[in-house]
């Protein structure tokens, strides 16, 4: 079927009109929050115990990472 028949099939929707500086800022934010999430979730002290504060902030960083990845970078939601 030709695209003209379906007016809501917009191919240009997947192109990002945002400036490059915002996309670069998103990528830097993703790298930093991925490191914070990984460190906070996998951290163990000398006795092998987890720190609840680091685990909490690691989970919060993971939520922010997933939000920016899916909403801003991949534009899925």
C-alpha positions in Angstrom: 0.0 0.0 0.0 1.3 3.5 -0.8 2.1 5.8 2.1 -0.3 8.5 0.8 -3.2 6.2 1.7 -2.3 6.2 5.3 -1.8 9.8 6.5 -0.8 8.8 10.0 2.2 6.7 8.8 4.7 9.4 9.3 8.3 8.3 8.5 9.7 11.6 9.6 8.6 10.9 13.2 11.8 8.9 13.8 14.1 11.7 12.9 15.3 13.8 15.7 14.8 17.5 15.3 16.7 18.2 18.5 20.1 19.9 18.3 23.2 17.8 18.6 24.2 19.4 21.9 21.1 18.0 23.6 21.7 14.5 22.2 25.3 14.7 23.4 24.1 15.8 26.8 21.7 12.8 26.9 24.5 10.4 26.1 26.7 11.9 28.8 23.9 11.7 31.2 23.3 8.0 30.3 27.0 7.1 30.8 27.1 8.8 34.2 23.8 7.4 35.5 24.7 3.9 34.2 27.9 4.0 36.2 26.1 5.3 39.3 23.4 2.6 39.0 26.0 -0.2 38.4 28.1 0.9 41.3 25.2 1.4 43.7 23.6 -2.0 42.9 26.8 -4.1 42.8 28.7 -2.5 45.7 29.7 -4.7 48.6 31.8 -3.8 51.6 34.7 -5.9 53.1 32.3 -8.2 54.8 30.2 -8.8 51.7 27.2 -6.8 52.9 25.3 -4.3 50.8 24.8 -0.7 51.8 21.1 0.2 51.7 21.8 3.9 50.8 23.9 3.0 47.8 21.4 0.4 46.8 18.6 3.0 47.0 20.5 5.6 44.9 21.6 2.9 42.5 18.0 1.9 41.8 17.0 5.6 41.5 19.8 6.1 39.0 18.7 3.1 37.1 15.1 4.5 36.8 16.5 7.8 35.5 18.7 5.9 33.1 15.9 3.9 31.7 13.6 7.0 31.4 16.2 9.0 29.4 17.1 6.0 27.3 13.5 5.0 26.3 11.9 8.5 26.2 14.6 10.9 25.0 17.1 8.8 23.1 15.1 6.0 21.5 11.8 7.9 21.5 9.7 4.8 22.2 7.3 6.3 24.7 
